[in-house]
Amino acid sequence: MRTAKDKSLPSAPSRRRKKVAAPRPRGDAATGGQGNAASLTDIAYGQLEELIVTLQLPPGAVLSEQVLATRLKIGRTPIREALQRLARDGLVNILPRRGILVSDINLRGQLRLLEVRRELERLMARAAAERATEDEVRQFAEIAEGMRKTARTADDLTFMRLDHQLNALISSAAHNEFASRSMGLMHGLSRRFWYHHYKEVADLPLAARLHAEVAEAIAARDPQKAADASDRLVGYIESFARSTL
């Protein structure tokens, strides 16, 4: 068993998976300069979240701030702050005297999460359709087009990134900070659960089309259609989760 003092990262899961390269740092993060602390934390958070969600840092992995800082070419302070945010999201556990561990994947927890997610996503999809700016409407249309293309190509990484963009855009366009904060705690866990199981039981083209329908309804500024599309999407996700039993 690894300990918190082990400075090496664990190997990838035994099942073969498509290798996903971590996104390269931008700006000062790429050059090793000091840069803005908040923006470096955001970059570190985004990169670590993707590594965890795509299982390159698998459940149970013991994380080292120094190893992660070297791997991502970002300072330890932004890494530490990003790990604190990931702990809030439930993707890592910070344990006294044991170190930082990537959290386990739990079906029962996922089903409880979906009970809340269904209600919040319906509310936020409706609100986004009512409140989105013209620029946001354009972005929803672009994401919908990307999801339609992904439905044809079954490109899993593109799907994951578009899903992440759609979640963030809905949170922004809904203009409800309380709902957005609550949803922010669920997205990473949901995306990781999907990535862990989708090759066995998921219909990726269907999932991409359902996401496209949500984006299209919001772009059309149709609150009821957006709410209905959201319910269909979460209904499929719940069915998918139960099929992993």
BALOPA-281511 format. One record per residue (C-alpha): residue number from 1; residue in one letter; x, y, z. Coordinates in nm, 3 decimals. Layout:
N
<atom pos="NUM" code="A" u="X" v="Y" w="Z"/>
...
***
This chain:
245
<atom pos="1" code="M" u="0.000" v="0.000" w="0.000"/>
<atom pos="2" code="R" u="0.131" v="0.348" w="-0.086"/>
<atom pos="3" code="T" u="0.183" v="0.605" w="0.184"/>
<atom pos="4" code="A" u="0.165" v="0.982" w="0.181"/>
<atom pos="5" code="K" u="0.545" v="0.985" w="0.165"/>
<atom pos="6" code="D" u="0.553" v="0.796" w="-0.164"/>
<atom pos="7" code="K" u="0.651" v="1.056" w="-0.419"/>
<atom pos="8" code="S" u="0.552" v="0.857" w="-0.726"/>
<atom pos="9" code="L" u="0.212" v="0.865" w="-0.889"/>
<atom pos="10" code="P" u="0.022" v="0.536" w="-0.927"/>
<atom pos="11" code="S" u="0.000" v="0.363" w="-1.260"/>
<atom pos="12" code="A" u="-0.304" v="0.397" w="-1.484"/>
<atom pos="13" code="P" u="-0.604" v="0.163" w="-1.434"/>
<atom pos="14" code="S" u="-0.564" v="-0.186" w="-1.570"/>
<atom pos="15" code="R" u="-0.836" v="-0.146" w="-1.832"/>
<atom pos="16" code="R" u="-0.709" v="0.005" w="-2.154"/>
<atom pos="17" code="R" u="-0.824" v="0.363" w="-2.198"/>
<atom pos="18" code="K" u="-0.765" v="0.632" w="-2.450"/>
<atom pos="19" code="K" u="-0.467" v="0.833" w="-2.332"/>
<atom pos="20" code="V" u="-0.559" v="1.193" w="-2.265"/>
<atom pos="21" code="A" u="-0.278" v="1.444" w="-2.256"/>
<atom pos="22" code="A" u="-0.306" v="1.706" w="-1.986"/>
<atom pos="23" code="P" u="-0.375" v="2.050" w="-2.134"/>
<atom pos="24" code="R" u="-0.062" v="2.262" w="-2.150"/>
<atom pos="25" code="P" u="-0.040" v="2.558" w="-1.911"/>
<atom pos="26" code="R" u="-0.080" v="2.895" w="-2.072"/>
<atom pos="27" code="G" u="0.092" v="3.228" w="-2.018"/>
<atom pos="28" code="D" u="0.322" v="3.244" w="-1.717"/>
<atom pos="29" code="A" u="0.237" v="2.887" w="-1.616"/>
<atom pos="30" code="A" u="0.401" v="2.762" w="-1.932"/>
<atom pos="31" code="T" u="0.712" v="2.972" w="-1.896"/>
<atom pos="32" code="G" u="0.767" v="2.926" w="-1.524"/>
<atom pos="33" code="G" u="0.707" v="3.296" w="-1.450"/>
<atom pos="34" code="Q" u="0.523" v="3.416" w="-1.144"/>
<atom pos="35" code="G" u="0.204" v="3.536" w="-1.313"/>
<atom pos="36" code="N" u="-0.125" v="3.602" w="-1.138"/>
<atom pos="37" code="A" u="-0.188" v="3.368" w="-0.844"/>
<atom pos="38" code="A" u="-0.562" v="3.338" w="-0.904"/>
<atom pos="39" code="S" u="-0.523" v="3.255" w="-1.272"/>
<atom pos="40" code="L" u="-0.253" v="2.995" w="-1.196"/>
<atom pos="41" code="T" u="-0.484" v="2.834" w="-0.942"/>
<atom pos="42" code="D" u="-0.759" v="2.820" w="-1.205"/>
<atom pos="43" code="I" u="-0.519" v="2.660" w="-1.455"/>
<atom pos="44" code="A" u="-0.401" v="2.407" w="-1.196"/>
<atom pos="45" code="Y" u="-0.757" v="2.329" w="-1.096"/>
<atom pos="46" code="G" u="-0.867" v="2.277" w="-1.458"/>
<atom pos="47" code="Q" u="-0.576" v="2.048" w="-1.539"/>
<atom pos="48" code="L" u="-0.603" v="1.842" w="-1.220"/>
<atom pos="49" code="E" u="-0.980" v="1.812" w="-1.256"/>
<atom pos="50" code="E" u="-0.938" v="1.670" w="-1.606"/>
<atom pos="51" code="L" u="-0.666" v="1.429" w="-1.494"/>
<atom pos="52" code="I" u="-0.893" v="1.298" w="-1.217"/>
<atom pos="53" code="V" u="-1.213" v="1.290" w="-1.424"/>
<atom pos="54" code="T" u="-1.040" v="1.101" w="-1.706"/>
<atom pos="55" code="L" u="-0.884" v="0.857" w="-1.453"/>
<atom pos="56" code="Q" u="-0.524" v="0.945" w="-1.531"/>
<atom pos="57" code="L" u="-0.519" v="1.005" w="-1.155"/>
<atom pos="58" code="P" u="-0.737" v="0.707" w="-1.055"/>
<atom pos="59" code="P" u="-0.943" v="0.654" w="-0.739"/>
<atom pos="60" code="G" u="-0.719" v="0.588" w="-0.441"/>
<atom pos="61" code="A" u="-0.416" v="0.762" w="-0.594"/>
<atom pos="62" code="V" u="-0.192" v="0.932" w="-0.336"/>
<atom pos="63" code="L" u="-0.109" v="1.282" w="-0.455"/>
<atom pos="64" code="S" u="0.203" v="1.484" w="-0.385"/>
<atom pos="65" code="E" u="0.202" v="1.861" w="-0.425"/>
<atom pos="66" code="Q" u="0.564" v="1.854" w="-0.538"/>
<atom pos="67" code="V" u="0.513" v="1.579" w="-0.797"/>
<atom pos="68" code="L" u="0.203" v="1.755" w="-0.934"/>
<atom pos="69" code="A" u="0.383" v="2.090" w="-0.946"/>
<atom pos="70" code="T" u="0.663" v="1.931" w="-1.148"/>
<atom pos="71" code="R" u="0.424" v="1.748" w="-1.376"/>
<atom pos="72" code="L" u="0.210" v="2.053" w="-1.454"/>
<atom pos="73" code="K" u="0.497" v="2.306" w="-1.437"/>
<atom pos="74" code="I" u="0.301" v="2.519" w="-1.192"/>
<atom pos="75" code="G" u="0.410" v="2.634" w="-0.843"/>
<atom pos="76" code="R" u="0.313" v="2.446" w="-0.528"/>
<atom pos="77" code="T" u="0.092" v="2.725" w="-0.392"/>
<atom pos="78" code="P" u="-0.154" v="2.718" w="-0.688"/>
<atom pos="79" code="I" u="-0.144" v="2.336" w="-0.675"/>
<atom pos="80" code="R" u="-0.230" v="2.343" w="-0.303"/>
<atom pos="81" code="E" u="-0.517" v="2.587" w="-0.361"/>
<atom pos="82" code="A" u="-0.646" v="2.380" w="-0.653"/>
<atom pos="83" code="L" u="-0.641" v="2.064" w="-0.439"/>
<atom pos="84" code="Q" u="-0.844" v="2.243" w="-0.173"/>
<atom pos="85" code="R" u="-1.106" v="2.326" w="-0.438"/>
<atom pos="86" code="L" u="-1.104" v="1.966" w="-0.560"/>
<atom pos="87" code="A" u="-1.160" v="1.851" w="-0.201"/>
<atom pos="88" code="R" u="-1.464" v="2.078" w="-0.184"/>
<atom pos="89" code="D" u="-1.588" v="1.917" w="-0.507"/>
<atom pos="90" code="G" u="-1.549" v="1.569" w="-0.357"/>
<atom pos="91" code="L" u="-1.281" v="1.459" w="-0.607"/>
<atom pos="92" code="V" u="-0.999" v="1.435" w="-0.351"/>
<atom pos="93" code="N" u="-0.983" v="1.370" w="0.022"/>
<atom pos="94" code="I" u="-0.731" v="1.556" w="0.237"/>
<atom pos="95" code="L" u="-0.658" v="1.322" w="0.529"/>
<atom pos="96" code="P" u="-0.446" v="1.414" w="0.834"/>
<atom pos="97" code="R" u="-0.126" v="1.206" w="0.848"/>
<atom pos="98" code="R" u="-0.226" v="1.014" w="0.533"/>
<atom pos="99" code="G" u="-0.195" v="1.284" w="0.270"/>
<atom pos="100" code="I" u="-0.416" v="1.365" w="-0.028"/>
<atom pos="101" code="L" u="-0.606" v="1.082" w="-0.196"/>
<atom pos="102" code="V" u="-0.826" v="1.079" w="-0.506"/>
<atom pos="103" code="S" u="-1.175" v="0.988" w="-0.385"/>
<atom pos="104" code="D" u="-1.348" v="0.660" w="-0.463"/>
<atom pos="105" code="I" u="-1.629" v="0.625" w="-0.719"/>
<atom pos="106" code="N" u="-1.957" v="0.539" w="-0.547"/>
<atom pos="107" code="L" u="-2.278" v="0.435" w="-0.725"/>
<atom pos="108" code="R" u="-2.512" v="0.503" w="-0.433"/>
<atom pos="109" code="G" u="-2.363" v="0.847" w="-0.391"/>
<atom pos="110" code="Q" u="-2.403" v="0.910" w="-0.764"/>
<atom pos="111" code="L" u="-2.774" v="0.823" w="-0.750"/>
<atom pos="112" code="R" u="-2.827" v="1.058" w="-0.455"/>
<atom pos="113" code="L" u="-2.639" v="1.327" w="-0.645"/>
<atom pos="114" code="L" u="-2.871" v="1.281" w="-0.945"/>
<atom pos="115" code="E" u="-3.179" v="1.338" w="-0.728"/>
<atom pos="116" code="V" u="-3.053" v="1.690" w="-0.660"/>
<atom pos="117" code="R" u="-2.902" v="1.741" w="-1.004"/>
<atom pos="118" code="R" u="-3.235" v="1.678" w="-1.180"/>
<atom pos="119" code="E" u="-3.406" v="1.963" w="-0.996"/>
<atom pos="120" code="L" u="-3.119" v="2.208" w="-1.023"/>
<atom pos="121" code="E" u="-3.046" v="2.141" w="-1.390"/>
<atom pos="122" code="R" u="-3.412" v="2.192" w="-1.483"/>
<atom pos="123" code="L" u="-3.418" v="2.524" w="-1.296"/>
<atom pos="124" code="M" u="-3.090" v="2.640" w="-1.449"/>
<atom pos="125" code="A" u="-3.176" v="2.536" w="-1.805"/>
<atom pos="126" code="R" u="-3.503" v="2.729" w="-1.781"/>
<atom pos="127" code="A" u="-3.329" v="3.033" w="-1.633"/>
<atom pos="128" code="A" u="-3.052" v="3.024" w="-1.895"/>
<atom pos="129" code="A" u="-3.312" v="3.024" w="-2.174"/>
<atom pos="130" code="E" u="-3.470" v="3.333" w="-2.021"/>
<atom pos="131" code="R" u="-3.155" v="3.527" w="-1.924"/>
<atom pos="132" code="A" u="-2.875" v="3.435" w="-2.166"/>
<atom pos="133" code="T" u="-2.701" v="3.723" w="-2.342"/>
<atom pos="134" code="E" u="-2.667" v="3.732" w="-2.720"/>
<atom pos="135" code="D" u="-2.306" v="3.618" w="-2.691"/>
<atom pos="136" code="E" u="-2.409" v="3.329" w="-2.465"/>
<atom pos="137" code="V" u="-2.682" v="3.229" w="-2.708"/>
<atom pos="138" code="R" u="-2.417" v="3.211" w="-2.980"/>
<atom pos="139" code="Q" u="-2.200" v="2.993" w="-2.759"/>
<atom pos="140" code="F" u="-2.491" v="2.758" w="-2.685"/>
<atom pos="141" code="A" u="-2.549" v="2.720" w="-3.059"/>
<atom pos="142" code="E" u="-2.180" v="2.642" w="-3.114"/>
<atom pos="143" code="I" u="-2.178" v="2.380" w="-2.837"/>
<atom pos="144" code="A" u="-2.493" v="2.223" w="-2.982"/>
<atom pos="145" code="E" u="-2.327" v="2.200" w="-3.321"/>
<atom pos="146" code="G" u="-2.018" v="2.044" w="-3.161"/>
<atom pos="147" code="M" u="-2.230" v="1.791" w="-2.974"/>
<atom pos="148" code="R" u="-2.412" v="1.695" w="-3.296"/>
<atom pos="149" code="K" u="-2.076" v="1.635" w="-3.461"/>
<atom pos="150" code="T" u="-1.959" v="1.432" w="-3.161"/>
<atom pos="151" code="A" u="-2.273" v="1.219" w="-3.188"/>
<atom pos="152" code="R" u="-2.159" v="1.123" w="-3.537"/>
<atom pos="153" code="T" u="-1.791" v="1.065" w="-3.452"/>
<atom pos="154" code="A" u="-1.827" v="0.918" w="-3.099"/>
<atom pos="155" code="D" u="-1.519" v="1.117" w="-2.991"/>
<atom pos="156" code="D" u="-1.514" v="1.064" w="-2.615"/>
<atom pos="157" code="L" u="-1.263" v="1.334" w="-2.520"/>
<atom pos="158" code="T" u="-1.437" v="1.600" w="-2.732"/>
<atom pos="159" code="F" u="-1.765" v="1.500" w="-2.570"/>
<atom pos="160" code="M" u="-1.617" v="1.537" w="-2.220"/>
<atom pos="161" code="R" u="-1.478" v="1.882" w="-2.297"/>
<atom pos="162" code="L" u="-1.800" v="2.004" w="-2.461"/>
<atom pos="163" code="D" u="-1.997" v="1.872" w="-2.165"/>
<atom pos="164" code="H" u="-1.769" v="2.069" w="-1.933"/>
<atom pos="165" code="Q" u="-1.817" v="2.384" w="-2.145"/>
<atom pos="166" code="L" u="-2.194" v="2.341" w="-2.154"/>
<atom pos="167" code="N" u="-2.214" v="2.298" w="-1.776"/>
<atom pos="168" code="A" u="-2.009" v="2.613" w="-1.720"/>
<atom pos="169" code="L" u="-2.210" v="2.813" w="-1.973"/>
<atom pos="170" code="I" u="-2.545" v="2.713" w="-1.826"/>
<atom pos="171" code="S" u="-2.418" v="2.810" w="-1.479"/>
<atom pos="172" code="S" u="-2.311" v="3.150" w="-1.613"/>
<atom pos="173" code="A" u="-2.619" v="3.218" w="-1.826"/>
<atom pos="174" code="A" u="-2.866" v="3.123" w="-1.551"/>
<atom pos="175" code="H" u="-2.743" v="3.418" w="-1.341"/>
<atom pos="176" code="N" u="-2.822" v="3.239" w="-1.015"/>
<atom pos="177" code="E" u="-2.511" v="3.216" w="-0.802"/>
<atom pos="178" code="F" u="-2.672" v="2.987" w="-0.545"/>
<atom pos="179" code="A" u="-2.774" v="2.726" w="-0.799"/>
<atom pos="180" code="S" u="-2.438" v="2.760" w="-0.974"/>
<atom pos="181" code="R" u="-2.242" v="2.695" w="-0.655"/>
<atom pos="182" code="S" u="-2.448" v="2.386" w="-0.580"/>
<atom pos="183" code="M" u="-2.411" v="2.248" w="-0.933"/>
<atom pos="184" code="G" u="-2.039" v="2.316" w="-0.929"/>
<atom pos="185" code="L" u="-2.002" v="2.057" w="-0.653"/>
<atom pos="186" code="M" u="-2.159" v="1.787" w="-0.871"/>
<atom pos="187" code="H" u="-2.022" v="1.822" w="-1.222"/>
<atom pos="188" code="G" u="-1.677" v="1.673" w="-1.167"/>
<atom pos="189" code="L" u="-1.813" v="1.371" w="-0.982"/>
<atom pos="190" code="S" u="-2.074" v="1.314" w="-1.252"/>
<atom pos="191" code="R" u="-1.827" v="1.342" w="-1.538"/>
<atom pos="192" code="R" u="-1.582" v="1.104" w="-1.369"/>
<atom pos="193" code="F" u="-1.855" v="0.845" w="-1.308"/>
<atom pos="194" code="W" u="-1.949" v="0.869" w="-1.675"/>
<atom pos="195" code="Y" u="-1.590" v="0.830" w="-1.794"/>
<atom pos="196" code="H" u="-1.533" v="0.533" w="-1.565"/>
<atom pos="197" code="H" u="-1.828" v="0.334" w="-1.705"/>
<atom pos="198" code="Y" u="-1.924" v="0.470" w="-2.046"/>
<atom pos="199" code="K" u="-1.726" v="0.220" w="-2.255"/>
<atom pos="200" code="E" u="-1.919" v="-0.067" w="-2.100"/>
<atom pos="201" code="V" u="-2.277" v="0.060" w="-2.083"/>
<atom pos="202" code="A" u="-2.317" v="0.408" w="-2.233"/>
<atom pos="203" code="D" u="-2.459" v="0.520" w="-2.567"/>
<atom pos="204" code="L" u="-2.225" v="0.813" w="-2.635"/>
<atom pos="205" code="P" u="-2.401" v="0.930" w="-2.956"/>
<atom pos="206" code="L" u="-2.734" v="0.940" w="-2.769"/>
<atom pos="207" code="A" u="-2.580" v="1.127" w="-2.478"/>
<atom pos="208" code="A" u="-2.427" v="1.381" w="-2.717"/>
<atom pos="209" code="R" u="-2.762" v="1.434" w="-2.891"/>
<atom pos="210" code="L" u="-2.938" v="1.486" w="-2.557"/>
<atom pos="211" code="H" u="-2.681" v="1.747" w="-2.458"/>
<atom pos="212" code="A" u="-2.724" v="1.914" w="-2.798"/>
<atom pos="213" code="E" u="-3.101" v="1.935" w="-2.741"/>
<atom pos="214" code="V" u="-3.050" v="2.120" w="-2.414"/>
<atom pos="215" code="A" u="-2.809" v="2.368" w="-2.576"/>
<atom pos="216" code="E" u="-3.039" v="2.417" w="-2.876"/>
<atom pos="217" code="A" u="-3.343" v="2.485" w="-2.658"/>
<atom pos="218" code="I" u="-3.154" v="2.745" w="-2.457"/>
<atom pos="219" code="A" u="-3.019" v="2.904" w="-2.777"/>
<atom pos="220" code="A" u="-3.379" v="2.923" w="-2.902"/>
<atom pos="221" code="R" u="-3.476" v="3.101" w="-2.577"/>
<atom pos="222" code="D" u="-3.750" v="2.842" w="-2.505"/>
<atom pos="223" code="P" u="-3.760" v="2.788" w="-2.124"/>
<atom pos="224" code="Q" u="-4.009" v="2.500" w="-2.127"/>
<atom pos="225" code="K" u="-3.831" v="2.316" w="-2.406"/>
<atom pos="226" code="A" u="-3.502" v="2.365" w="-2.222"/>
<atom pos="227" code="A" u="-3.650" v="2.226" w="-1.899"/>
<atom pos="228" code="D" u="-3.795" v="1.925" w="-2.082"/>
<atom pos="229" code="A" u="-3.464" v="1.859" w="-2.259"/>
<atom pos="230" code="S" u="-3.283" v="1.878" w="-1.925"/>
<atom pos="231" code="D" u="-3.520" v="1.622" w="-1.773"/>
<atom pos="232" code="R" u="-3.461" v="1.384" w="-2.064"/>
<atom pos="233" code="L" u="-3.085" v="1.421" w="-2.028"/>
<atom pos="234" code="V" u="-3.080" v="1.357" w="-1.652"/>
<atom pos="235" code="G" u="-3.325" v="1.069" w="-1.701"/>
<atom pos="236" code="Y" u="-3.081" v="0.907" w="-1.941"/>
<atom pos="237" code="I" u="-2.789" v="0.969" w="-1.704"/>
<atom pos="238" code="E" u="-2.980" v="0.803" w="-1.418"/>
<atom pos="239" code="S" u="-3.062" v="0.504" w="-1.639"/>
<atom pos="240" code="F" u="-2.695" v="0.484" w="-1.734"/>
<atom pos="241" code="A" u="-2.588" v="0.494" w="-1.370"/>
<atom pos="242" code="R" u="-2.827" v="0.214" w="-1.271"/>
<atom pos="243" code="S" u="-2.708" v="-0.001" w="-1.559"/>
<atom pos="244" code="T" u="-2.360" v="-0.014" w="-1.402"/>
<atom pos="245" code="L" u="-2.490" v="-0.236" w="-1.119"/>
***
